[in-house]
Amino acid sequence: MTFGARMLKTGIAVTLALYISTWLHFTPPVIAAVAAIFAMQPSIYRSWRYFLEQVQTNTLGAVIAMLAGTFFSNEPIAIGVVCILVIMLCMKFKMEETIGLTLVTVIAVMEASGQWGFALNRFLLSLIGIVSAFVINIAVLPPKPKEQFHEQVQSVFTQLSLLLRTAISDEIREKVFREQKQALQDGVASLAAKYKLLEEEHKKLKRAKYRQRRELVVDKQMLYTLQKGFEVLEAVQEHFFQAERTANMNKSYDRHLEKVIKFHEHVLLKFEDKLKPGSWDSTPLEEANDLFMRQATDGYNEGRNGALRLMIVAAAIYDYGHQTARLNRMVEHVDPDEEEIVEEARA
């Protein structure tokens, strides 16, 4: 785990919440600190959404807790029943993310046993923590999911490239391969989560311009292409070495996979505007992809042992190449008509 902006901001938010609570003479300030920890979110949109949802569910939870504290005191059974009721209400309103902090508020308020002044104090402490986290998240090193997404695309591709380039030749030690593959799988999953943040930012927080919508489609294809590359890795591991092969077949698969990886690398460089215009054309790859699949089909028709397994691997490589060529077309369309992008997105 690396030290990141979110860790730093969480510490600052906790500090701010503690200072404000002490300044206002609210006790115990630790409630505000806990609320600030829960409320720190990875994007501006999620911070805003979490802030609104927490205000609603904390208010509702605090009111229920005050009433329950008045009539049932702070008996453990009463606190447990109220917690169950609040969880059910949060789930009913589809605000599951707020459950943890809302329960902290409920327990803190019920501890006051119907003393409304103390209960209000506990409720305000939770709000101080939520507001502190929201303000710090926006004011200090605001989240930049788009930049983080593109940086991680490069990182994940580097991992994928290493494993795919050595997959057919089986050069990496087994233990190292397993570790690298797990790291790659985790990276792809993390990338998918970051794309979800990007999608939320564009669709919910602001009215996205056409160019931003187009870029979102490209980002989605970037993620999808990496996922297809990972599928090739799994297909090779699961099926390739269990099939009967010749040395020429090994070279054919290895050579074509190398061609697809290299093209994928060029597409990412083109996206970052690091290549000269027209320096790379997707047509040769598409033709080579078709030729590779036809040759794989011919091998299957020969009736070799495990030929069907090789076809599974060939199909995975073909699909990876197809999605890479598609990504290239999207990257090249700087100002395409909307119909073209929609068509690409639906293909």
N, C-alpha and C positions, 0 to 999 in steps of 0.2 A: 504494500500500500504506500502510495506517495503522498507527501504533504500537498494539499490543494487549497484553493481559495475558500471552498466551503468550510473546511476545518477552521481556517483563520477567522472567517466571518461568524462562525458559531461561537468561538471564544469571545469575540468582540461583543456579540449580541448578549451573551450571558453576563459579561461585565457591565454593559449598559443597563440591563434589566436589574442587576443587583444595586447599582448606583442610584437608579431612579427610585427603586423600592425603599432604599435607606433614606434618601432625601425626602420622600413623602411619608416616612415613618410607618410604612406598611410592613407587617411581620407575619410569618417568617419570609424573608426575601428569597429563600431557596425555591419557593413555588414559582416565582417569576423566572428564575434561572432554568428550571425544568421546562417551563412553557416555551422559553426561547430556544431550547435545544430541539424540542419537538417541531417548532414552527419554521425552522430553517429549511428552505426548499431549493431544488436545483435549477429553477428557472423563474423569471419574473412572473409569467402567467400563473405558474403553480403557487408562487408566493401570494399573489393577489387572490386566487381562488381559495387557497388554504386560509387566508386571513378572513375572508367573508364567511366561509363555512364554520370556522372556529368561533367567530363572534356569535353566529346563530346557535350552534350546538352547545357552546359554553353557557350562553344565556339561558337556553332551555334547561340544560343540566343543572345550572345553579338554582334556578327557580324551583325545579323538582326537588333538589337537595334541601333547599330552605324549608319547603313545605313538609318534606319527610322528617327533617330534623326537628321541626316544631312539634309534630304529632308523635314521632317514634323515637326521639332523642338520637343518640349516636350508637345504638346497639349494633353489633357486628352483623346480625341477620338483616336488620333494616338497611344497612349500607350495601350489603350484597344484593338485596332485592332491587334497590334503586339503581345499582350499577347494571343489573340485567335489563331493567326497563330502559335505561338510557342507551345501552348498546342496541336494543331492538329499535328504538326511535332513530338512532343514527343510521342504521341499516335501512330502515323504512324510507328515510329521506335521501338514501344513496350517498351518505357522507361518511363512509367507513374509515377514511384516512384520519378523521378527527376523533375517533373513539378514544385513543390513548390519552390525549391531553384532556379531553372532556371528562374522563373518569378521574383524572388527577384533580380537576376542579370540583367534581361531585364529592369526592372523599374529603377534600380540604374544607368544603363548605359544610358538609354534614358533621364534621368534627366540632363545629361551633354549636351544635345542639339547639338550633332554633334562635340563637342570638344573632339577630339580623345585622347588627353592626359588624360583628366578627365575620359573618358569612359574606357580607359585601366586601370586606377587606380581602378575603381569600379570592373572591371573584375578580376583583380589580388587579390583584397580583398576577393572575393568569393572563389578563388582558395586557398588562405591562410587558410581559414576556413575549406575547404574540406580536404586539406592535413593535417592540425592539427588534425582533428578528426580521420583520417585514421591512423596516426602515434600513437596517444594516445591509440586508440583501440587495436593496436597490441602490443605496448610496456608496457602498464599498465594494469595489471590484464586481460590478453587476455581471450575472451569468451571461456567457456568450456561447450558447449551445451550437451555433452554426460553425464558428471557428473550431470549437472542440471536436465537433463531428468530423470536419475535414482533416484535422490533425490525426484523429484516430483512424480514419480511413487509410491514410498512408501507413500508419503503424501496423494495422491489421493486414494490409496487403503485403507488407514486408515479411510478416510471419507466414502468411499463406504461400508467398512465392518460394520461400526457403523449403517448405515442406513439400510443395508440389514438384519443385525441380529435382528433388531427391526421392520422390515417392516410387517411381517406376524402377529406378536403379537400386533402391533399397540400401542407401549408403549410410543413413543415420542409425546410430545405436537405438535399440528398442526402447530403452528407458528414456533416452533423450527425446525420441519421437513422441512417446506418450505424454511427456511433460509439455513439449511444445504444442502438441495438438490440443491438450486441455487449455493451455494459455490462449490458443487461437479461438477455441470454442467460447471461452469466457469473453474474449475481445469482441467477437461477433455479436454475442448477447448484449454486451455493454453498448455496442454501436447501435443495435436495434432500439435500446432504451433511449439513447440520445436522439435518434430519429423521431421517436415519439414526442420528445420535448420540442423538437423543431416543428413538427406538425401542429402541436398545440399552440405554439407561439404564433404561427401564421394563421391558423383557423379561428382561434378564440380571442387572443389578446388584441389583435389589430386587424384592420381590413387590409389584407395583403394585396400589393400591386401585382400586375400580370407577370412581370419579370420574376418577382419573388415566388409566385406560384409555379412558374416554369422551373426555377432552381430547385424547388421542393421535389418536383417530379424527377429531376436529375439525381438528387440526393437519394431518393428512394431506389432508383435503379442502381446507384453505386452500392448500396447496402445489399440489394438483391443479387448483384453480380458476385459480391464477396461470399454470400451464402451459397451460391451455386459452385463457387470454387471449393468451398469447404465440403460440399456434397461429393465433388470429385475425389477428394482426399479419402472420404469414408468409403466410397465405392472401390477405390484402388485397394484399400486396406482389407475390405471385406471379400472382394471377388477376384482381383487380378492375379494374385499369386497362387490361388487355388485352381487356376485353369491351365490347360496345356498350351504352351506358347513356344514360338521359335525365336531365335535371336533377332531376326528381321522384324518380327511383330513387336518385340520389346523396343527396338529402335524407332519403329513407326509411332507407337504410342508416346514414347518419350519425346521424340522430335516434335510431334504436333502439340503436345502439352506445353513444351517450351515456347513454341510459336504463340500460343494463346496467352501465356503468362507475359511474354514480352510485349504483346499488343496491349494487354491490360495495363501494363506499366506506362506505355506511351499515351494511352487515353487519360490516365490520371495526370501525367505531365501536361498534356494538352489542356486539361481542365484548369490547371494552375497557370496557364498561359506561358509555359516554359519552352514550347516547341515553335518552330517556324510554321507559318500557315501552309497547309498543303504538304507537310513533310511526311504524312502518314495516311494511307488510304485503307479503309476497312474492306474493300472489295477482295483483295488477295486473301485475307483471312477467311472471309465467307466462302470463297471458292475452295480453299484448302480444307475448311471445315466439312464441306459437302463431300469432297474427295475422300477425306479420312473416314467419313461415315459409310461411304460406298465400299471402301476397302474392308472395313470392319464387317459389313454385311456379307461380303464375299467370303470372308474367313468363317463366318457363322454357317454359311451354306455348305462349306466343306465338311461339316459334321465333326469338327474336332471335339475332343473331350473338354468339357467346361466352356464350350463356345458361347453358351447363353450368358455365362458370368462375364465374359469379355465384352459381350454386347451391352451389358449393364454399365460397364466402365466406359465404353465408347460413347454411349448415349449421354452419360454424365459430362464427359469432356466436350461433346458436341454442344450440349445445352449451355455449358459455361462459355464456350466460344461464341455461341449465338447471342447470349446476353451481353457479352463484352462488346460485340459489334453493335448491338443496339444502344449500349451506353455511349459508344463513340458517336453515333448519329445524333443522339440527344445533345452531347457536348458541342458538336459542330453547329447546331442550330442556335445561333446567338439571338436572332430575332425571328423565330418561326411563327407561322400563323397558328392561332390557337387550335385549329382543327388538327394540325400536324402533331402537336404535343398530346392532345387528347387521344389521338390515334395510337401514338407510341405508348401512352399509359395503359391503353386497353389491350394492346397486342399480346 
